[in-house]
């Protein structure tokens, strides 16, 4: 008989716990999937606007500092999808800066930003084997987002016409942006 009472009490406790759990969820307002999707779209649009505002602010900072836009180009890449824009600026003090905006590429080991003495660079470009001249600007700071790289003084921009995102370890061109006058 004691066993029956204990089993009954355990059953009653479990039933109470389940009903309490259900009542908590019953108090939350349910949103239809279309409302959830609209909220997600609005959040995405807000993030896009914030990113655009940040880019405009960064560009304004470059121009307020009397930086002059010299050249620009759009990234392309097939094997490693690479997108965004590379822009060369000359600051008031004469210093040259490469700015990557809306930049996105694959993640990889030992990836660098380089200027290449070619009009363009395809995905299969092998810079080490064909002795193409290049100038190292530094390790890639991130595979997504806006970033700046200083260009060494004395760089001949009439010779170095392409920005390449290049993986040293695998001797692979992730993407390139051929530069044109702005």
C-alpha positions as CSV (number, residue, x, y, z in Angstrom):
1,X,0.0,0.0,0.0
2,X,2.9,2.4,0.8
3,X,4.3,1.6,-2.6
4,X,1.0,2.6,-4.3
5,X,0.9,5.9,-2.4
6,X,4.5,6.7,-3.4
7,X,3.8,5.9,-7.0
8,X,0.6,8.0,-7.0
9,X,2.5,11.0,-5.4
10,X,5.3,10.7,-8.0
11,X,2.7,10.6,-10.8
12,X,0.9,13.7,-9.4
13,X,4.3,15.6,-9.1
14,X,5.2,14.8,-12.7
15,X,1.7,15.9,-13.9
16,X,2.0,19.2,-12.0
17,X,5.5,19.8,-13.4
18,X,4.3,19.2,-17.0
19,X,1.2,21.4,-16.6
20,X,3.3,24.2,-15.1
21,X,5.8,24.0,-18.0
22,X,3.0,24.2,-20.5
23,X,1.4,27.2,-18.8
24,X,4.7,29.1,-19.0
25,X,4.7,28.7,-22.8
26,X,1.0,29.4,-23.1
27,X,1.7,32.9,-21.7
28,X,4.2,33.8,-24.5
29,X,2.6,35.4,-27.5
30,X,3.1,33.2,-30.6
31,X,4.3,34.8,-33.8
32,X,3.4,33.4,-37.2
33,X,6.4,32.5,-39.3
34,X,5.8,35.4,-41.7
35,X,6.1,37.8,-38.8
36,X,9.4,36.2,-37.7
37,X,10.7,36.4,-41.2
38,X,9.7,40.1,-41.5
39,X,11.5,40.8,-38.2
40,X,14.6,39.0,-39.5
41,X,14.4,41.0,-42.8
42,X,14.1,44.3,-40.8
43,X,17.1,43.3,-38.6
44,X,19.2,42.5,-41.7
45,X,18.2,45.8,-43.4
46,X,19.2,47.7,-40.2
47,X,22.6,45.9,-40.2
48,X,23.1,46.7,-43.9
49,X,22.2,50.4,-43.3
50,X,24.6,50.5,-40.3
51,X,27.4,49.0,-42.5
52,X,26.6,51.5,-45.3
53,X,26.6,54.4,-42.7
54,X,30.0,53.2,-41.4
55,X,31.5,53.0,-44.9
56,X,30.2,56.5,-45.7
57,X,31.7,57.7,-42.4
58,X,35.0,56.0,-43.2
59,X,35.0,57.5,-46.7
60,X,34.1,60.9,-45.3
61,X,37.0,60.6,-42.9
62,X,39.4,59.8,-45.8
63,X,38.1,62.8,-47.7
64,X,37.9,65.2,-44.7
65,X,41.6,64.4,-44.1
66,X,42.1,65.7,-47.7
67,X,42.8,62.2,-49.0
68,X,42.5,61.9,-52.8
69,X,41.1,58.9,-54.5
70,X,43.5,57.7,-57.1
71,X,42.4,54.3,-58.4
72,X,39.8,51.7,-57.7
73,X,38.7,48.2,-58.7
74,X,36.3,45.4,-57.9
75,X,37.5,42.0,-56.7
76,X,36.7,38.8,-58.6
77,X,37.5,35.2,-57.8
78,X,36.0,31.9,-58.9
79,X,37.7,29.1,-56.9
80,X,37.7,31.3,-53.8
81,X,34.7,33.6,-54.0
82,X,36.1,37.1,-53.4
83,X,34.1,40.3,-53.5
84,X,34.4,43.9,-52.5
85,X,36.3,46.9,-53.7
86,X,40.0,48.0,-53.5
87,X,40.6,51.7,-53.6
88,X,44.0,53.6,-53.5
89,X,44.0,56.9,-51.6
90,X,46.8,59.5,-51.4
91,X,46.6,61.3,-48.1
92,X,47.5,65.0,-47.7
93,X,51.0,64.1,-46.5
94,X,51.6,62.0,-49.6
95,X,51.2,58.6,-47.9
96,X,49.5,56.0,-50.1
97,X,46.8,53.8,-48.5
98,X,44.9,50.8,-50.0
99,X,41.4,50.4,-48.5
100,X,39.3,47.3,-49.0
101,X,35.6,47.9,-48.6
102,X,32.6,45.5,-48.5
103,X,35.4,42.9,-48.6
104,X,34.7,39.2,-48.3
105,X,36.8,36.1,-49.2
106,X,37.5,32.5,-48.1
107,X,39.3,31.8,-45.0
108,X,42.8,30.4,-45.5
109,X,46.2,30.0,-44.0
110,X,49.0,32.6,-44.6
111,X,46.8,34.9,-46.8
112,X,48.4,38.2,-47.8
113,X,47.5,41.4,-49.6
114,X,49.9,42.1,-52.5
115,X,50.2,44.5,-55.4
116,X,51.0,42.7,-58.6
117,X,52.7,44.1,-61.8
118,X,50.0,42.8,-64.1
119,X,46.7,44.2,-65.6
120,X,44.7,41.4,-63.9
121,X,45.3,38.1,-62.1
122,X,43.1,35.0,-62.7
123,X,42.4,32.4,-60.1
124,X,45.1,30.1,-61.5
125,X,47.8,32.8,-61.5
126,X,51.0,31.5,-60.2
127,X,53.1,34.5,-59.1
128,X,56.1,32.5,-57.8
129,X,56.7,30.5,-60.9
130,X,56.3,33.2,-63.5
131,X,58.5,35.7,-61.6
132,X,55.8,38.4,-61.7
133,X,56.9,41.4,-59.6
134,X,54.8,41.9,-56.5
135,X,54.8,44.2,-53.4
136,X,53.7,42.7,-50.1
137,X,51.3,45.0,-48.2
138,X,50.8,42.6,-45.2
139,X,48.9,39.7,-43.9
140,X,45.2,39.8,-44.6
141,X,43.6,41.4,-41.5
142,X,40.4,39.4,-41.8
143,X,38.5,37.5,-44.4
144,X,35.5,39.9,-44.1
145,X,35.1,43.6,-43.5
146,X,36.7,47.0,-44.4
147,X,40.5,47.3,-43.8
148,X,43.4,49.5,-44.7
149,X,47.0,48.7,-45.8
150,X,49.8,51.2,-46.2
151,X,51.6,51.2,-49.6
152,X,55.4,51.6,-49.4
153,X,56.7,55.0,-50.4
154,X,58.1,55.1,-53.9
155,X,55.7,52.4,-55.3
156,X,55.2,52.8,-59.0
157,X,51.4,52.6,-59.4
158,X,51.7,52.7,-63.2
159,X,53.5,49.4,-62.9
160,X,51.5,47.6,-60.1
161,X,48.0,47.5,-61.5
162,X,46.3,44.7,-59.6
163,X,45.6,44.0,-55.9
164,X,45.7,40.3,-55.1
165,X,44.5,38.3,-52.1
166,X,47.2,35.6,-52.2
167,X,47.8,32.5,-50.1
168,X,51.6,32.0,-49.7
169,X,51.3,28.4,-48.3
170,X,49.4,27.1,-51.3
171,X,50.7,29.6,-53.9
172,X,47.0,30.4,-54.7
173,X,45.3,33.6,-55.8
174,X,42.1,33.9,-53.8
175,X,40.9,37.0,-55.7
176,X,42.1,40.0,-57.6
177,X,41.0,43.6,-58.2
178,X,42.4,45.2,-61.4
179,X,42.8,49.0,-60.7
180,X,41.6,51.8,-62.9
181,X,41.8,55.5,-62.6
182,X,39.1,57.0,-60.4
